[in-house]
């Protein structure tokens, strides 16, 4: 947040000029942090693989997806409070965009290398917060073994992924509802079933 606030304080001129400056500066800021988080994730993957005693040779590679257009749309959304009075500041919105886009490469590095590594059986979620969705997705130490499993996240989500290997596959596979919650798009019936499941099984968690 402090980096974002410093950047916004350095801006001047009309709202249009400030938005243009953000569109110019923020993608490179995100790219800088994305390179760092993906490299950390690759090192973490290799350390976890060694700790698990996985067979064969494999070296994880950093993964930074090309999201330039989506990042630019996010920056434009973050700049809206410069043009109209809203109940949120540009700094709050921009911090949300930067956090989401710098956390993504870490998770993508884990989940992508898991698919490349023949000794990996999947990944598990390590929850950093206590919201209903994250608590449910991480419950039972569930292992996401389906290659199509997506790492579901929300704004300001600090959960991470941990690779699981044949040699330390001690958790249960993710259940049907955990896979449903991981989908990018859900049907109306799936949304209703998910809301009911979260309310019944995680009544004390916020969200």
Rosetta blueprint (number, residue, H / E / L):
1 X L
2 X H
3 X H
4 X H
5 X H
6 X H
7 X H
8 X H
9 X H
10 X L
11 X L
12 X L
13 X L
14 X L
15 X H
16 X H
17 X H
18 X H
19 X H
20 X H
21 X H
22 X H
23 X H
24 X H
25 X H
26 X H
27 X H
28 X H
29 X H
30 X H
31 X H
32 X H
33 X H
34 X H
35 X H
36 X H
37 X H
38 X H
39 X H
40 X H
41 X H
42 X H
43 X H
44 X H
45 X H
46 X H
47 X H
48 X H
49 X H
50 X H
51 X H
52 X H
53 X L
54 X L
55 X L
56 X L
57 X L
58 X L
59 X L
60 X L
61 X L
62 X L
63 X L
64 X L
65 X L
66 X L
67 X L
68 X H
69 X H
70 X H
71 X H
72 X H
73 X H
74 X H
75 X H
76 X H
77 X H
78 X H
79 X H
80 X H
81 X H
82 X H
83 X L
84 X L
85 X L
86 X L
87 X L
88 X L
89 X L
90 X H
91 X H
92 X H
93 X H
94 X H
95 X H
96 X H
97 X H
98 X H
99 X H
100 X H
101 X H
102 X H
103 X H
104 X H
105 X H
106 X H
107 X H
108 X H
109 X H
110 X H
111 X H
112 X H
113 X H
114 X H
115 X H
116 X H
117 X L
118 X L
119 X L
120 X E
121 X E
122 X E
123 X E
124 X E
125 X E
126 X E
127 X L
128 X L
129 X L
130 X L
131 X L
132 X H
133 X H
134 X H
135 X H
136 X H
137 X H
138 X H
139 X H
140 X H
141 X H
142 X L
143 X E
144 X E
145 X L
146 X L
147 X L
148 X L
149 X L
150 X L
151 X L
152 X L
153 X L
154 X L
155 X L
156 X L
157 X L
158 X L
159 X L
160 X E
161 X E
162 X E
163 X E
164 X E
165 X E
166 X H
167 X H
168 X H
169 X L
170 X L
171 X L
172 X L
173 X E
174 X L
175 X L
176 X H
177 X H
178 X H
179 X H
180 X H
181 X H
182 X L
183 X L
184 X L
185 X L
186 X L
187 X L
188 X H
189 X H
190 X H
191 X H
192 X H
193 X H
194 X H
195 X H
196 X H
197 X H
198 X H
199 X H
200 X H
201 X H
202 X L
203 X L
204 X L
205 X L
206 X L
207 X L
